[in-house]
Amino acid sequence: MEQSLRAYLLREIGLIEIELLRYRERYNVLSLNELHHLIEIGLVPVHPAWEDYLEWQNGADSIEELRSLFLN
C-alpha cells in the first residue's frame, strides 16, 4: 500500500512538473521570480502571463505539499 501511494505521489509530482516546464518554455524563463519580473516590467503581456504565473505558483505549492507527504 505504501509503495502504491509513493508511486501515485511521484506520478502527480511529475505531471505538475511537466506543466511547469511548459511555462518555463513559453516565457523563456527558469524561475517563477523571473516570470514575475517580466510581467512587472512589461516585457510579457499581463494576460495570460499573470494567470500562468498564478498557476505556476499553485503548481509549485502543490509539489511542495506532495513532497512533504514523503516525510511523514
Order of alpha helices (4+ residues) and beta strands (2+ residues): alpha-alpha-alpha
